[in-house]
Amino acid sequence: MKAKLFDKSGEVRGDVDLPKCFGARVRRDILLKVFEAQKGLYSQAYGAMEGAGAQYSASGISRKKRHAWKGTYGKGISRIPRKIMSRHGSSFNWIGATVSNTRGGRRPHAPKSEKNPFKKINKKELAIAFNSALAGNMNGVVVFEKNVLDIKTKDFILVLKKVFGDKFDKILKVKKVRAGIGKMRGRKYKSNAGLLFVIGSDEKMMRKGIEVVEVGDLRIKDLAPNGEVGRAVCYSENAVKEIGGMFK
């Protein structure tokens, strides 16, 4: 399998041989399965604070006994922990507290930050998923010469316009304000994935609006951000060689 090799001006300079993994069969089902299994590894651990919902004094289980101090005999109220808001003599104004069915009470099954998000993945399925993500690029495999890493960003954008043509609108990462009530619920902005440029381990590149990843740090979540194939991906010539060495 071959791919076109582009120079820093966007012109085709020849062909480059691609490793077999770029021509693998795309298994969308296995790719999504592995993506969901790995998603917990990259998420931030969260959980309820220790003692949440029980940071005040409640009287505990009330006593249904005649003439008992703070007893609830004949009051017509349930046996749940209660805190005293006010009292007049032996008459108390109680409010339920601590338990999960009261206001400000603890959650019945709160998440725990020490939970292990790791899930086992079959090695063959992991390889199939990674190959599927490599083979499912939006515009095929686009390979650039090494000298494209040294040009200025504005010149690099012109090269991408020349290479991708009508699909250039999906290349740059664009951040927009979400329409609707979601922007009041902690998700004000949304953005597309944008272009992914894969470079070799000994190469350096920084581009605004484009995600750059070294071969050694390349993951399925980079090639398929939502578990689906079709992201625009470009490779440097050295990156293709290194990927070929990984799957010998």
Buried (B, 14 or more C-beta within 10 A) or exposed (E): EEBBBBBBEBEEBEEBEBBEBBEBEBBBEBBBBBBEBBBEEEEEEEEBEEEEBBEEEBBEEBBEEEEEEBBBEEEEEEEBBBBBEEEEEEEBEBEBBBBEEBEBBBEEEEEEEEEEEEEEEEEEBBBBBBBBBBBBBBBEBBBBBBEBBEEEEEEBBBBBEEBBEEEBEBBBBEEEEEEEEEEEEEEEEEEBBBBBBBBBEEBEBEBEEBBBBBBEEBBBBBBBBEBEBBBBBBBBBBBBBBBBEEBE
